[in-house]
């Protein structure tokens, strides 16, 4: 069976430095996969390649078996920072990726979904960091991608907001039947959200380890805190000198 | 245990003061005018060098009945024409240089060299080439307006946040749409600053052009006043220049405030 998204990166270099080498990853339809690993192990580069923003690599990105070069309407990306356009209102930011006239009904539904109903006419400068990131999530969903890539999307918000945004992501991923590839530094976040956790090695190469997360959904943070996966993941991270 | 509560007096709202709110910026000019008037009348200031404000006022009134309108119109039209020509050219060339690396390598060194020439150095040459017609004046004003606008456009577009451009690329904007929807609005603050500086330089170069060769305009009034040793005419022209310059700059400032109200900046801190 062909995977929804298949990344096969033979090599990615920044000048003399090799970032990725022989890295393969399959993402099934509706699957949520977290990527964890030390800083500088190429997680963000991998997302840039998958999103089509970085054409300078050897290898292939395949969507349902078909090779993708450049950006693709069905592959969305949410950045570490909200990256809203400060001169556009929240509504205009959400509909930024649309061709043609913005769909007011869908914008309102998305605003409702991310808990920002009534904020449509606000400017980004009037939002808090967590609100801005929620608008970024709504913008990422507006174009109805099948695959959503997220690059440490909740790393810049406080702990409470982060938990709320994680719940939001779990909910919208289920509702929109999205496949999600999430880069994170947060083991608890990976355990809470993912079906599978992929550990990237400190040196460029294939994935170091994979963990299936079989906990039932909806998940409870308190249960996950005692999950036996957590020490296993921590051990692996120690082994690759990430911590 | 029941929580304690303390009765605090409500903060009393101070009685709202009704003040005639004159702009604070008027204070210094008014004080200077009043001081001069007193100084001249008491004989402390020689009236032939520094006429009293009231005399300048009456001179302006006299001029108003004897062709001041034509002088004003001539100067304003020159500024408008030269500024628009210089600014439009600077917007186009600046955008080209900022967006196209080859155009930058080709054009930018030349522009930087031309920018280093004090623009007044062009005057004799322009007079030789185009005579004392309207043309050399408009060209000189256009040169004056060109460089601030050009620098604003180039630095504005170069300074656009790469992260915002990436968002545009993610949503597969065509190059033209990327320029229109991302680059232009992001560069707008620097472009407007350039336009504002360009406009004030246009006024400066208008006076320079008219001082040298003109039969109408505020610069002509200045040189006419010098030849007839009429300090009141010169000062009247200077007052008018100050008013017109301030007026056009205020208009540009208002436009800037309107177009950039989205900015989360110190200047907009009251607008949240």
Interface residues (C-beta under 8 A of the other chain):
Chain A: X51 X52 X53 X70 X71 X73 X76 X77 X79 X81 X83 X85 X86 X87 X88 X96 X97 X123 X124 X125 X126 X143
Chain B: X163 X164 X166 X167 X169 X170 X171 X172 X181 X182 X185 X186 X188 X262 X263 X264 X268 X272
